[in-house]
Amino acid sequence: MSPKRAQPAEVDNLTAVQLRKKAKEQGLVTTGSKQDLIARLKAAKKRPAPKAAAEPAAKRGRKSHEEVKPAEAAAAQDLKAALGLSAAAARRLAALLQTLSKTELRRRLKILQSPPALARCRRPGQLAAGAPAIGAPGPTPGTLFGLPADSGRAALSCLNLADHNSLRAVCHATRSLVDFEICRLAAGFTYKAELFDARRVTCTRSGRVMSNGDSGRSRRFLGFLTRHAKLLQQLDVRHAPIDALESKILRLAIPCMQHLTEIVLPTEGWSSHADRQRLLSAIPRSVIVKWSKTKRSPNKETSNESQPSKLNADQPVAP
């Protein structure tokens, strides 16, 4: 409602203080003499009163919620169900999409529906990027490198696994040869340090080959086990680095070795008894665990005869 206007008779009989109060209530200037205040009040009386707002004065300061159109609400509900958004986020996204032109909407929809960049680079028959793991041993090749199978296999045995990977990427024929050799190697795998040497050899000034340490060998050894886990049947890791045997990667890879029947572990060199127990807990009960008293030294490694033991709940796992 509009503020009540002062009547002319009342204005003439008011004091100066009362006139200033009335002028202040009506939003008029309160300075000047008494006659100026009376003139302002009479002039305000002649002006038309402003229209009253539809809402009460107490609710004018509150922000009213915008009315949501039915189509807009349906689009927001679809976005909420498809993307798992909250109701407010779905409404904001629907409002943002309505501001875009049809050409821009088609362009963005085409990008969303197109395959990722890695998938676009693949050939139609290629299911995954990178070289896939070997699933099963292939047929025995009759010739290797133009030589009889025995001579060619002897040439392959002189290469380490890093050279195998490089040779595997040459062509389809060498890939099948390397796959056959890796399957043969994984059937009864025995850890040898020279298998996991780096392809780039560091030499001294006199030409002596320098050792790259066990850190790189451990990383390549764990990568070989995880990639070819389904091919491993017998695993001899008595000479493997202890940090590789105690790693979490090996504990996660052992359950994936579906055809593993036997594993040989060292009895010495473990950081603690708890680290050895964690590895044993990851080995399935159907796998035979053998312990080898391997003497580890930086210069010379000697090992005694392996001692087989069955991993049962009622039999101690340590020798």
Long-range contacts (C-beta under 8 A, 24 or more apart in sequence): 1-52, 2-49, 2-50, 2-52, 5-44, 5-45, 5-49, 6-41, 6-45, 7-45, 8-42, 8-45, 11-38, 11-41, 11-42, 12-38, 72-98, 131-165, 131-168, 131-169, 133-227, 133-228, 133-230, 134-179, 134-182, 134-183, 134-228, 134-231, 135-230, 136-183, 136-231, 137-179, 137-180, 137-183, 137-184, 137-187, 137-231, 138-176, 138-179, 138-180, 138-183, 139-180, 140-180, 141-176, 141-177, 141-180, 144-177, 145-177, 152-177, 153-181, 156-181, 157-181, 160-194, 160-195, 160-196, 160-197, 160-199, 161-195, 161-196, 161-220, 161-224, 162-196, 162-197, 162-198, 162-199, 162-220, 163-199, 166-199, 182-228, 182-231, 183-231, 186-228, 186-231, 186-232, 186-233, 187-231, 187-232, 187-233, 187-234, 188-233, 188-234, 188-236, 189-232, 189-234, 189-235, 189-236, 190-236, 191-221, 191-236, 191-237, 191-238, 191-239, 191-240, 192-239, 193-217, 193-239, 196-220, 196-221, 196-224, 214-241, 214-243, 215-243, 217-241, 217-244, 218-243, 218-244, 218-247, 222-247, 222-249, 222-250, 222-253, 225-250, 225-253, 226-252, 226-253, 226-256, 229-253, 229-256, 229-257, 229-258, 230-256, 230-257, 230-258, 230-259, 231-259, 232-257, 232-259, 232-260, 233-259, 233-260, 233-261, 233-262, 234-260, 234-261, 234-262, 234-263, 235-260, 235-262, 235-263, 235-264, 236-263, 236-264, 237-263, 237-264, 237-265, 237-266, 238-264, 238-265, 238-266, 238-292, 238-294, 238-303, 238-306, 239-266, 239-294, 239-301, 239-303, 240-266, 242-266, 242-269, 242-270, 242-271, 245-270, 245-279, 246-270, 246-271, 246-275, 246-278, 246-279, 250-279, 250-282, 251-278, 251-279, 251-282, 252-282, 254-279, 254-282, 254-283, 254-284, 255-282, 255-284, 260-284, 260-287, 261-286, 261-287, 261-288, 262-287, 262-288, 262-290, 263-287, 263-288, 263-289, 263-290, 264-290, 264-291, 264-292, 264-306, 265-289, 265-290, 265-291, 265-292, 266-291, 266-292, 266-293, 266-294, 266-296, 267-291, 267-292, 267-293, 267-294, 267-318, 267-319, 268-293, 268-294, 268-295, 268-296, 269-294, 269-296, 273-318, 276-318, 277-317, 280-311, 280-317, 283-311, 285-311, 285-312, 285-313, 287-311, 289-317, 291-318, 291-319, 293-319
